[in-house]
Amino acid sequence: MQFKNTFSAINRNSITAGLQFDFALPYKGYFNITPQMYKAWQYSGSYAAISFAPAFPGAPNGWLDFDPTWSVFMSYYMPLGFLPESIPLSVSGNFTIIGPMGRGAKPGVLPAALIAPTITEYNGEPVRLTLDASKVLWGPKYSHFVDVWVAYKYWRNLLGLDDTSNLACLSLNCRGSSLYSGITVKF
């Protein structure tokens, strides 16, 4: 559960159910794909404000109740075992695709112009390159105690909003990508 301390904050809660299929990759790697059913509820303070208007009741308490839809989650991990043992690199990633979820409000509750129907959402970290720094410095006994990594993140149609035509995307930035890096330390 997420908590945000602003009136207009967006908070999406969801559940999924599906089957996961696992496939082996070289060098003890794996690829997983999970087709699933996806159901979401989302809070937006801006819709709660609309509910106080006398012309129409709005979304109850700012919550939108989306239609069930399909989604696909994919992930992979593979050590680059063809490199010398002194260079313990691996590549990994994940990606989620969520189908259209409708408007989230019951017909007639909010004017259609206020809530556009959602479209397919794409979100993930398709590639992450990881160096097992502790294995390089202290040997195999300390493998993955300290990892140094660089990754690429991509998202499009964030929250199901059409990033090419939705006015909300001007402030939310519904499309983006970034390159970032970090260090992971195991305690």
N, C-alpha and C positions, 0 to 999 in steps of 0.2 A: 504494500500500500504506500502511496506517495502522499505527502502533505506539502502544500505550497501556501505561503503566507501572503497571497495577494488575491484581491477580489476577482480579477480577470484571468487568473491562472487556468491553464487547461490541464486536466488530469484524466488520463484514459486508463480504465481498468479492463482487462480482458481475460477470457479463458479460451483454451484450445483443446481439441481432442483429435487424435489421429494415429496413424501408424508410422513408425520409423523404420526405414530400410537402411541397413549398414552394408558398406562395401569396403573390402580391403584394398589399400594402395601399397605400392612398393615401400620398402624400408619401414615396415610396421606402421604405416599411415592408414587413414580411413577417410571415407566419404559417407556422409549421412544425408538422407533426404526424407522429409516428413510432410506428406500431404495431410492437411488437417481442416477441421471445421473451426471457425474463428467467430467469437461473439464478443462485442465490446460495448462498454458504457463509458460515457465521457462527460466530465463536468466542465462547464465554461461559465464563468461569472457574467460574461456579456449576455448570455441567454437568461440568466437569473434576473438581470436588470430589466430585460424585456418583459419578464413575467409580471412586473409591477404595473405595466401599462394597461389602461382599462380597455383598449380596443380588442385585445386578444389575450388569452391566459398565458402564453409562452410555454417554455419547457419547464416542467415542475422542478423547482429549486435549482434550475440551471443544468439538470442532467439530461443528456441525450441518450436514448436507448436504440442502438443500431441493430439492423437486421443481421442474422447469422450469415456468414459468407465463407468462402474457401480461403485458405492460405497455404503457402509452401515455405518451409524452412529448410535451408541447406547449410551444411558445415563440412569442413575438411581439415585435415592435419596431415602433414607429411614431412618427416625429417629428410634433409637433402643428403642421404647416405652415400651418394656418389662422390661427395667432396671428401678431402682428407679428414681423418679423425680429429685433427687439430683445429678444424673449422666446423664446430657443431651448429649448423644452421638448420632451421626448419621453416616451412611456409604453412600458413593456415588462413582460414577465413570463414565467414558466415554471411548469409543473405536471407532476407525474408521478403516475400511478396504476399500482399494482402488484397483480396478482391474488393470490389465495390460493396459498401455496407448500407446503402440507402441514405436517407436524410437524418435519421436519428430521432425525429419528432413524429408523432402520430399525424396523419393527414388532417389538415384544418387547425392544428394547434398553433403553428407559427406560419406566417406567410411564406410561400415557396421562395420568394425573392431573398429572404433572410438566410435560409439554409439550402445551399446547393447540394445536389446529390454527390456522394463521394465517388471517387474513381480509384483505380488500382494504385496501391502504395508500394514503393520499393525502398528498402532500407537495409543497410548492412555494411560490413567491413569485409569486402571481397578478398583482400590480401593483407597479410601481416607476415613480415619477415622477422624471425627471432633468432638471436645469438645467445647460446647458453654460456654466459660469461663466467659463471662459477666453475663450469667444467673446464674451460680454457685456463683459468687461474689456479684452481685447486685440484683438478682431476675428476674422474668419473664418479667418485664417491659423493661429491657435492653437486651432482648434475641437477640443474634447474633450481638451485637455491637463489641465483641471481640471473635473470634474463633481461637482455636489452633488445628492444624491438622498435620497428618502424611500421606504420600501418596506413592504409588508405580507407577512408569512410565515404560512403555515398548514400544520399537519400533523394527521393523524388516523390512529389505529391504527399508530403508530410501530413499525417492525420487524415489522409484521403482527399485533401483539398487539391483541386486542379491547379498546378503551379503556373499554367499558361494563361488562366483567365479569372481566377478567384481573387477578389479584392483583399481578402484576409491575408493572402500570401505576400502582399506588399509589406506587412509588418511582421509576419511570422517567418518569412524566408522558407518556403515550402520545398525548395530544391537547393541542394548544395553538395559539396564534396570537400574533403580536407585531407591533408597529409599530416600525420602527427607521430610522435615517438614517445617512448617511456621506458621505465625500468620496473620490473616486477621482482619483488623480494619475498621469498618464502620464509615464514617464521616457524 
